[in-house]
């Protein structure tokens, strides 16, 4: 992840009892990013890339390229919002990413020849609206610790 996604990635790593690796990147322009170096060990492992949003897939595909060069096996990308613009399609088709998992928070374009799994967030959004209306906690819906420990609330 980039520094903004580090907290989220750390939470996923902890919940999955997995190690954390970081891809440092440099933004060359609004649509171009280059993965520069990797902090952490990925050789022989499946990798989960997490990000909140992808439009051009530049960060994801660049990171996947670096991870593959460093010996990663399967590379899975988990993105909350996949707002794929035209330039993203060929990038994903040529990428080293095994599968993109996203939500239907926005309409998701299908990418021919590329595996994409779209998760429905309607129940989560409905529950969030209900809790806001009832002046209840919404943040507890997103507490990974509660989910992984079998607790609720």
Residue pairs with C-beta under 8 A, 6 or more apart in sequence:
1 8
1 9
1 22
1 23
1 49
1 50
1 51
2 25
2 51
2 59
4 52
5 50
5 51
5 52
6 22
8 50
8 52
9 20
9 22
9 50
10 20
11 144
12 18
12 48
12 50
12 78
12 144
13 19
13 20
14 144
15 144
15 145
15 147
15 148
16 48
18 48
19 40
19 41
20 40
21 38
21 39
21 40
21 41
21 42
21 47
21 67
22 38
22 39
22 40
23 35
23 37
23 38
23 39
23 49
23 63
23 66
23 67
24 35
24 36
24 37
24 38
24 39
25 33
25 34
25 35
25 36
25 59
25 62
25 63
26 33
26 34
26 36
27 33
28 34
31 56
31 58
31 87
32 58
33 58
33 59
33 62
34 62
35 59
35 62
35 63
35 65
35 66
37 66
38 66
38 67
38 70
42 67
42 70
42 71
42 72
43 70
43 71
43 72
44 71
44 73
45 72
45 73
46 72
46 73
46 74
46 75
46 76
47 67
47 72
47 73
47 74
47 75
47 76
48 76
48 77
48 78
49 60
49 63
49 64
49 67
49 75
49 76
49 77
49 78
49 97
50 77
50 78
50 79
51 59
51 60
51 77
51 78
51 79
51 80
52 79
52 80
52 81
53 79
53 80
53 81
53 82
53 83
54 60
54 77
54 79
54 81
54 82
54 83
54 84
54 88
55 83
55 84
55 85
55 88
56 85
56 87
56 88
56 91
57 84
57 87
57 88
57 91
57 92
57 95
58 87
58 91
60 77
60 79
60 92
60 95
60 97
60 100
61 91
61 92
61 94
61 95
61 96
61 97
64 75
64 77
64 95
64 96
64 97
65 95
65 96
67 75
67 96
68 75
68 96
74 98
74 99
75 96
75 97
75 98
76 97
76 98
76 99
76 100
76 101
77 97
77 99
77 100
77 101
78 101
78 102
79 100
79 101
79 102
80 102
80 103
80 105
81 102
81 103
81 105
81 106
82 100
82 102
82 106
82 108
82 109
82 116
83 106
84 92
84 108
84 109
84 111
88 111
89 109
89 111
92 100
92 111
92 114
93 111
93 112
93 113
93 114
95 114
97 114
98 115
99 115
99 116
99 117
100 111
100 114
100 115
100 116
100 117
101 116
101 117
101 119
102 108
102 116
102 117
102 118
102 119
103 118
103 119
103 120
103 121
104 118
104 119
104 120
104 121
104 122
105 121
108 116
108 118
110 116
124 141
127 141
128 138
128 141
130 136
131 137
131 138
131 141
132 138
137 153
140 146
140 153
145 151
146 152
146 153
